[in-house]
Amino acid sequence: MAAEATMTTSTAGYARRRVRPEKVQAVEELAERFRRAQALVFTDFRGLSAPEMVDLRRELKKNGLEYKVVKNRLAKLAAEKVGLTIDPLLEGPTGICFGYDDPALAFKICAQLAKQFEHYTIKGGLIEGQLVDAQEALELAKLPTRQELLAQLAGALQGPIQALALTLNGLLRQLVVVLHEVAKVKPETAEGAQEAQEAQQQQQQPAQADQEQEQEQEQEQDTQGKGEAS
């Protein structure tokens, strides 16, 4: 009897050792997902048909979300490994939606799918490690997603940017007008300066001619004086 008990115990221990690595791996993979996720939405999917589950997963994946059906015991072990408390969310079958980039998006899409599929319900979740119940999860679903916030920010900035663009365009137009006027004035100024220079030259020519004539007369007088002296 002792030998049989020992054999039974040994066999059971061997069976546990055979299963344990798979469970350990499943827990580690789930814990890594918990670490990476910014939002976790815990759902109950009892009553969903296979085609509905396919559509559900497709819609979540389209929005960059991941959905996994988990065993509650393994989910609890994985959560404990990363310091999360999820016990209140582990009643009944559990499917978890993982949101890795946008915390609000996971709650928003799950809330929309809960309206679309009658047997898909939200049990609660975690956001940035904080536990929330079903009602709080629905409130989080009303928050704008990151893309919606960016769109709102772009809309808020669009008005001032347009006003700045109009102001800059107006200044550029004024600058073009001024440069055009300057370009017109420059030739007129150059022509006026040339005319003034020509007039001055014309005024100087008679005086220069008189001076040359006086010099010629003086030379003639000097020549005559030298002749008489001889």
ABEGO torsion letter per residue (X at the ends): XAAAAAAAAAAAAAAAAAAAAAAAAAAAAAAAAAAABABBBBBBABGBBAAAAAAAAAAAAAAGBBBBBBBAAAAAAAAAAAGBBAAAAABEBBBBBBBAABAAAAAAAAAAAAAABAABBBAEEBBGGBBBBAAAAAAAAABBBAAAAAAAAAAAAAAAAAAAAAAAAAAAAAAAAAAAAAAAAAAAAAAAAAAAAAAAAAAAAAAAAAAAAAAAAAAAAAAAAAAAAX
